[in-house]
Amino acid sequence: MTRKVIVGFSGGVTSAWCAGWALRTYPRDEVVLLFHDTQEEHPDTYRFIREMAAALDMPITERSDGRSVTELFRDEGYLGNGQNTFCSRILKAEQGAKYVRELRAADPDMEIVKIIGYSANEPLRVSKMVGRAHAEGVRVRFPVIEENVTKQQTTDWCLELGVRPSSMYCWAEHANCVGCVKGGRAYWIAVAKHHPEVFAQRVALEEEFGHHIIRGGDRERVWLKDLVQLGLKRKVSQREKIDIGACDCGD
């Protein structure tokens, strides 16, 4: 039976470490570094992905929708928010599922293993991924949890390999697209500081669509245009802050 080991190669430090883990654990010719481009990643994240793939001597396999996050919002007629992150589903999860179907079309008996860089701090995401993998008929592994490594350890591994993580980590917890609708108040205040052009674009989108990005049940809903002045209700700390070295990139 043939096998493919698909690493979700997102541009984050944990996904990069998982790529190295997969190459140490499985035959190299079975491993695929799968990337989905949202067209709105941080510029330095693209640099990190290219350099990491080169350091691992592996090609990047890309399956992308082709639309940017903003284009998707306009096509769907709805602005994604903290309660409805359909952008992640359409631009990432569905693209991964399409790739699995491609592999199965070529070889219906192929064993497919997905390698995901989630940590033990993300139980809901882990649970959802397990359910999705079961529905797709694939096996899923979470090496960061299996090996009990910290996010800082995955960061140090990248640095030891000579690849500096995306400068987005200088101010954000994840290397998601800039202006990620999953972010809360602290994240958006950081976007306003480090990428004011993206913040202004998202402010304009809220006005265009007539609803908020920051949403959550019965909690207060805040327009981005008012957020910087309102500030935070309380001090917010990153769950697993990492040190990537001196941030001399301008971010």
Rosetta blueprint (number, residue, H / E / L):
1 M L
2 T L
3 R E
4 K E
5 V E
6 I E
7 V E
8 G E
9 F L
10 S L
11 G L
12 G L
13 V H
14 T H
15 S H
16 A H
17 W H
18 C H
19 A H
20 G H
21 W H
22 A H
23 L H
24 R H
25 T H
26 Y L
27 P L
28 R H
29 D H
30 E H
31 V E
32 V E
33 L E
34 L E
35 F E
36 H L
37 D L
38 T L
39 Q L
40 E L
41 E L
42 H L
43 P H
44 D H
45 T H
46 Y H
47 R H
48 F H
49 I H
50 R H
51 E H
52 M H
53 A H
54 A H
55 A H
56 L H
57 D L
58 M L
59 P L
60 I E
61 T E
62 E E
63 R L
64 S L
65 D L
66 G L
67 R L
68 S L
69 V H
70 T H
71 E H
72 L H
73 F H
74 R H
75 D H
76 E H
77 G L
78 Y L
79 L L
80 G L
81 N E
82 G L
83 Q L
84 N E
85 T L
86 F H
87 C H
88 S H
89 R H
90 I H
91 L H
92 K H
93 A H
94 E H
95 Q H
96 G H
97 A H
98 K H
99 Y H
100 V H
101 R H
102 E H
103 L H
104 R H
105 A H
106 A H
107 D L
108 P L
109 D L
110 M L
111 E E
112 I E
113 V E
114 K E
115 I E
116 I L
117 G L
118 Y L
119 S L
120 A L
121 N L
122 E L
123 P H
124 L H
125 R H
126 V H
127 S H
128 K H
129 M H
130 V H
131 G H
132 R H
133 A H
134 H H
135 A H
136 E H
137 G L
138 V L
139 R E
140 V E
141 R E
142 F L
143 P H
144 V H
145 I H
146 E H
147 E L
148 N L
149 V L
150 T L
151 K H
152 Q H
153 Q H
154 T H
155 T H
156 D H
157 W H
158 C H
159 L H
160 E H
161 L L
162 G L
163 V L
164 R L
165 P L
166 S L
167 S H
168 M H
169 Y H
170 C H
171 W L
172 A L
173 E L
174 H L
175 A L
176 N L
177 C L
178 V L
179 G L
180 C L
181 V L
182 K L
183 G L
184 G L
185 R H
186 A H
187 Y H
188 W H
189 I H
190 A H
191 V H
192 A H
193 K H
194 H H
195 H L
196 P H
197 E H
198 V H
199 F H
200 A H
201 Q H
202 R H
203 V H
204 A H
205 L H
206 E H
207 E H
208 E H
209 F H
210 G L
211 H L
212 H L
213 I L
214 I E
215 R L
216 G L
217 G L
218 D L
219 R L
220 E L
221 R L
222 V E
223 W L
224 L H
225 K H
226 D H
227 L H
228 V H
229 Q H
230 L H
231 G L
232 L L
233 K L
234 R L
235 K L
236 V L
237 S L
238 Q L
239 R L
240 E L
241 K L
242 I L
243 D L
244 I L
245 G L
246 A L
247 C L
248 D L
249 C L
250 G L
251 D L
